[in-house]
Amino acid sequence: MWTGSWRNEYGSTLRIDREAGGRLEGRFQTALSDSGFFGAEVPIVGVCQGDCIAFAFTRTGPAGDIVCAFTGLLREGRIHTVWHVTSDSALRADGPGAPARLEKLGWAHANQTNADTFERVNDPPG
């Protein structure tokens, strides 16, 4: 049911390559240039039960370590999700033209939450 390619409203893609025993594997690539995941296709792991899904991925990028988790429901051919991103650090500069340095984030500034809707790009293999 889940295998195949999905795209959200921003153009980011989720590719679920394997679904077995309630577990998922695949890849995610963001289309958002301001994301810590931009420029990389990252492996995902996840779980599913009926119309419920959750998947997560992580990477180390230019601004440090970052992790993202999506949870959602399949409704009318769309995956409606809520996501949470936690970033360990951010690039900071003392002023315009100053070199950037990696700075650890406090808990209150390390998290983002939002929602996305994914639509199937193609039919599952079969």
C-alpha positions in Angstrom: 0.0 0.0 0.0 2.8 2.4 0.9 5.5 1.5 -1.6 6.2 4.0 -4.4 7.0 7.7 -4.7 5.2 10.5 -3.0 5.6 14.3 -3.3 4.5 17.0 -0.9 3.2 20.4 -1.7 6.7 21.9 -1.6 8.2 19.4 -4.1 10.0 17.2 -1.5 9.9 13.5 -2.3 9.4 10.4 -0.2 10.3 7.1 -1.8 9.2 4.0 0.0 11.1 1.0 -1.4 10.2 -1.7 1.0 7.2 -2.5 3.2 7.1 -5.7 5.2 5.7 -6.7 8.6 4.7 -3.2 9.5 8.2 -1.8 8.8 9.2 0.7 6.0 12.4 1.6 4.3 13.1 4.2 1.7 14.6 7.6 1.0 13.6 11.3 1.4 14.8 14.3 -0.4 13.7 17.8 0.5 13.1 20.5 -2.1 13.5 23.3 0.4 16.8 25.1 0.2 16.6 26.4 3.8 16.4 22.9 5.2 19.3 21.2 7.0 18.5 18.2 4.7 18.8 20.1 1.5 21.2 18.7 -1.1 21.1 15.1 0.2 18.9 12.1 -0.3 18.6 10.5 3.1 17.5 6.9 4.0 14.3 6.6 6.0 13.1 4.0 8.4 9.5 3.7 9.5 6.5 1.8 10.7 3.0 1.5 9.5 -0.3 -0.1 10.7 -3.4 0.1 8.5 -3.7 3.8 7.4 -1.2 5.0 10.0 2.4 5.8 9.2 5.5 7.1 10.9 9.0 7.5 9.4 12.2 9.2 10.4 15.6 10.2 9.0 18.8 12.0 10.1 22.0 13.4 8.8 25.1 15.5 9.6 25.1 18.6 7.4 26.8 22.0 7.2 24.9 23.1 10.3 25.5 20.0 12.4 23.4 17.0 13.4 19.7 17.0 12.6 16.8 14.5 12.9 13.3 14.6 11.5 10.2 12.4 12.2 6.9 12.4 10.3 3.6 10.8 11.6 0.5 10.7 9.6 -2.6 9.1 8.1 -3.6 8.0 4.6 -6.8 9.6 3.6 -8.3 9.7 0.0 -4.9 8.8 -1.5 -2.9 11.4 0.4 -0.6 11.1 3.4 -1.4 13.9 5.8 1.5 14.3 8.2 2.9 16.3 11.0 6.6 16.6 11.3 9.2 17.5 13.9 12.8 18.5 13.3 15.4 18.7 16.0 18.7 20.4 15.2 21.7 20.1 17.4 23.4 23.3 16.3 23.2 26.2 13.8 25.7 28.4 11.8 26.1 31.8 13.5 28.1 34.9 12.6 28.9 37.9 14.7 27.9 40.3 11.8 27.7 40.8 8.1 30.8 39.3 6.4 32.0 37.7 9.6 32.9 34.0 9.4 30.2 31.6 10.5 30.8 29.2 13.4 28.8 26.2 14.6 26.9 27.0 17.8 25.0 24.5 19.9 21.3 25.3 20.2 19.3 25.4 23.4 16.3 23.2 23.7 13.8 26.0 23.1 15.4 26.9 19.7 16.3 23.4 18.5 12.9 22.3 17.4 10.5 23.0 14.5 7.0 21.5 13.9 4.8 21.7 10.8 2.5 19.7 8.6 2.8 18.4 5.0 0.5 16.4 2.7 2.1 13.9 0.3 0.4 12.7 -3.0 1.4 9.6 -4.9 3.7 10.3 -7.8 3.4 6.8 -9.3 1.7 3.5 -8.7 3.4 1.0 -6.4 5.5 -1.7 -8.1 3.7 -4.9 -8.6 
